Amino acid sequence: MRNHTLLNRRDALRSSLIGTAGVALSGNLLGKSMADPILHTNIDAHSHIWTTDLENYPLAQGQTVDDLKPASFTPEALLELARANQVGRVVLIQHQPYHGFDNSYVIDSAAKYPNEFRIVGQIDDRKPEPDALMRELLSQRVTGFRVTSMVYGAETWLDGPGMAAMWKCGAETRQAMCCLIGPEDMAGVDKMCHKYPETPVVIDHFARVGMDGTIRDADIKQLCNLARHANTYCKVSAFYALGKKQPPYLDLGPMIRRLYDTFGPERLMWASDAPYQMDGDNSYQASIELVRDKLDFLTDADRQCLLRKTAEQVFFFV
């Protein structure tokens, strides 16, 4: 990856966010396995979790608890934070920097909370038969897979028989290819969308347009161009890392409006990118409020798409 700003911002987080987010467990909110379908209607399409239980879930590359920032963000902490903001279901994203291609923690968490969680896993497309592993993981609630140039480099990350097998398999199983990319990667993704038109594709975090603080028209045009592929979706997410990077995030409104006009609300989904969204003045509440309360071009029906229906269709089909 050429620009590490999004990851570097994460180093600024402190373990104290658990306290400021109000996620010390009371034992009441998580008393039931299933969230109240009336009170907690929304879906967060993108959050990470991790634990200090390194005996059962060791970290990649010899990392220790001291490398975790924040020190812990468990499924229980996430659910309490989410439910306080009327969010009842969450798509868990495999955290490759901490856990590599070992999806055990998110899989075990989804097994513990099967009504609340679905998973975007991450597997090594350079290993034999990644498509067979995709099919195996579907039964464990893995309904998407993160693909990114950050693992094998921008020049070759979409090449090879393994990546081709994954995109082909996704068309058959409905498991989405979830692309963590920058503007420089969009041309390659566009070619893959054209080659595999039936494969569900989800673009994470606006393709990180505006990560350096400048939202460029050319980058938005590239992103909007992906809307011509009928099975391509976009996450409206990671507000803490884009544009002015400060709530109430109204500077992102014009970009969201252009995506709304091209993708339509049925192919946009809100996501927090917790726990990283809770950084400095940023908060989970501020993130959902932008979509729920502040974008005046959205109708109530549009908000239902961004806050529930799109993610439900793409990720909660099993």
N, C-alpha and C positions, 0 to 999 in steps of 0.2 A: 504494500500500500504506500502511496506517495505521501499522503497527508495523514498524520497520526493525531490530529487535534482532538478528534472525538474520543479516542482512547486516553490521550494525555489529560483531558479534562477530568476523566474518571479518577485520576490519581489525587485530585484535590478533595475528594470526598473523605469524610471522617466517620468513624463508627458512631458518632453522636447522632447521626441522622435518624437512627432507630428511635431514639428518645424524642426528637423533635417531630418525627412523623407520627408519634403516638401509637407505636406498634408493640409496646410491652403488653404481652398477652394477658387479658383479664379472665380468660376461661369462659366468657359468656358468648362472645360473638362467634366463636368457632365451635360452639356446643353441638351444632348440627353439621352433618357432612355437606348438606346442600344449602346454598344461599337461598334466601327468600326470593321467589321469582317476581314478586311485586316490588319489593324494596330494592333489589339488586339486579336490575334488568340489563345493565351494560356489560360489554366485553372489552377487556384490555387486550389488544392483539399482540402485545410484545412486552415481556418482562423477563428478567433474569432472576435466578435464585442461587444461593450457595450456602454452605454450612462449614462450621469449624470441626465437624466430625471427620477428620482426615483419616482415621483408621478405616472407616467404611467407604469414604469417598476421597481418596488421595488427590492432591493437586498435580497438575502436569508440570514437567520440567523441574521437579524438585522444589517447587514453591512451598512456602509455609503459611501459617495463619497470619504472620506479619505482612504477607503480600496481599491479603484480602482487603479490599476497600469498597464498601464498609466491611467490618470484620465478620459480619454475618447478615444474611438476608434470606431467611427460611421461608418455606411456603406458608407457614402460619403467620409470619410477619407480613408477607405480601397480602394474604387474604384479609387480614384485619385492616390494613391500609386501604385495600381496594373496596371492601364493603362499606367503609366509612364514606366512600365517594360513590355509592350506589353501583359499584361494579361487582358482579357476582361470579364472572368467569374470566379466566386469563389464559393466554397462549404463552407457555413457557419457552424461552429461547435458550438452546444449549449455549453455555458460556465457554467457548473454545479456548480463550486465553487461560482460564483456570483449569478446565477439565479436558481439554483436547477433544478427542473423538469418543471419549467415554461418556455416554449419555445416561449413566446409571442413576444419577441423582434426580434428574428431571423425570425419568421414567418411574422411579420409585415414588416420587411425590405425586405424580398423576395417578398412580395405583392407589395411593392413600386418599386422594381427593378426586375420584373419577368423574364426578359431576362438574367440578370446577375447572379442571385443567385439560388442555390439549398441548401438544409438544411440537416445536420445530427443532428437530435434531440436527446433528452434523456428523457426517461420515466421510471417510477418506475415499474419494473417487479414484485414487491411484491403486487401491487394493482390488483384488479380484471380485467380480460380481457384486458391485454395490447395489445393483437393482434387486438382487435376491435379498440383501439385508433390508432394503427399503420395504419390501413386502412383509418381511418378518416383523419389522418394527411397527407396521400399521396396526397390528393387533394390540400393541402396547400404547396406543393413542398418539403415535407419532404421525401427524397429518401434514407435515411439511419438513423441508430440509434447507438449512442455511448453506448457501454457496457464496463464495467471496474470493476476490483476487488476493486477499491478505495471506492465504496459506501458501500457494504455489507461484504467486507473482502475476502481474498484469498481462504479461505477454502470452502465457500459456494456460491460464486457469480454466478457460472454457474448452480447451483442447483435450483430445484423448478419448478412447473408447469408454472409459468409466463415466465421464461426464455425460457423454451421449446416451449411455444406458440409463443414467438417472433421469434425464429429461424425457426419454421415451417411456420409462416406467411411470413417471408422474402423470403422463397423459392417460395411462391405463388405471392407475390406482387413485387418482385425484390428489395425490400428495403434491403440495406446491413447492416449486423452487423459489426460495426466499432469498433475494439477492441483496447482500450488504455490499453496496457499490458506491463509487463516486461518479461525478459527471463524466470522467474520462473512461469509465467502463460501460457507459450506456450503449454505445455503438455495438459492442460485442453482445450484450444482452438482447438488443434489437434483432440481431442476426439469429440468435438462438430462438427467440419468440417466433420469428418467421419460419424457421426450420421445423419447430415443434409447436404448431399452432394450437393443439389441443391440451398442451401442458399448462396447468395453472402456474402463474408467475406472480410473485409479490415483491414489490420494490420497497425495501426498508428505508425509513427516515427520509423520504423525498429524494432518494439517491444522494443524500447529504449535500444537496444544493444549499449554498449559503453557510457552509461550515466555517469558512474563513471570515465570516461576517458580511460578505457581499453576496446578495442574491442576484445572479446575472440572468439577463433575459435569454441569452443563448442556452444556458443550462436548463431553464424552465421549458424552453421550446423542445429541447431534446427529451425531457421527461414527458411532456405532453404528447410527443410523437409516439411514445410507447402505447398510448391509449388506443391506437388503431388495431392493436392485437386484442381480440375480444376476451381472452382469458388472462389478461394482465391487470393486476391490481396495485394500489399504492397505499402505503401506510403514512398517515398524517401523524407524525410522531417525532420524538427527540427534540422538542422545542427548546430545551435548555442548551442545545449545541448548535443552533442555527440562527442566522440573522443577528439581531441584537442580543439574543440569548438571555432575555430578561422578561418576566411576566409583565403585562398580560399577553405578550406575544402578538400584538396586533400587527406588527410589521410583517408577520407571515401570512396575514389575511389575503393580500393580493395573489400570492403564489397558490394558496389553497383555492381561491376562487377560480384561477385558471385551470387547476386540476379538476375542480368541480365541473367546469364547463366542458372539459374534454373527456375525462373518465366517467363523469356522472357520479352521483352519490352511491350508486349500487356497487362501484368498484373502488371506493375509498373506505379506509377503516382507521379509526383512532387507536393510538397506542401510547403508552407512557414512557417506555424504556426505563422503567424502574429497575434498580434503585438509583440509577444515574440521574433521573429527573429531579431527585431531591438533592440539589447541589446549590449551596448558597441561598439566594432568594427564590430559587425555583422550588416547586412543590408538585406533588401528585395532583392536588386539588386545582392548582393553577392550570395544569395541563388539560384536564378534562373540562374545566370551565371555558376554555377557549372555544371548544366545539359545542359544548352544551348550551352556553349562555351568550357568547360574544359575537359570533359570526352571523350578521344580520341577513345574509343572503340565503342562509339555510332555513328550510321549512321544518316543521316538526317531523314530517316523514323523512326528510333528508337526514336529520339528526339520528333518527332510528337506524338508518343505514350505517352511518359512520360509527355509531356507538354500539351497535349490536348486529344488525342483520348481515352486513358484509362479512365480518369475521365469523359469524355463525355458519354461513354458507361455505366459506373457504376452509375452515379448520374444525368445526364441530359436526362433521358428517358421520363420524363413527362414535 
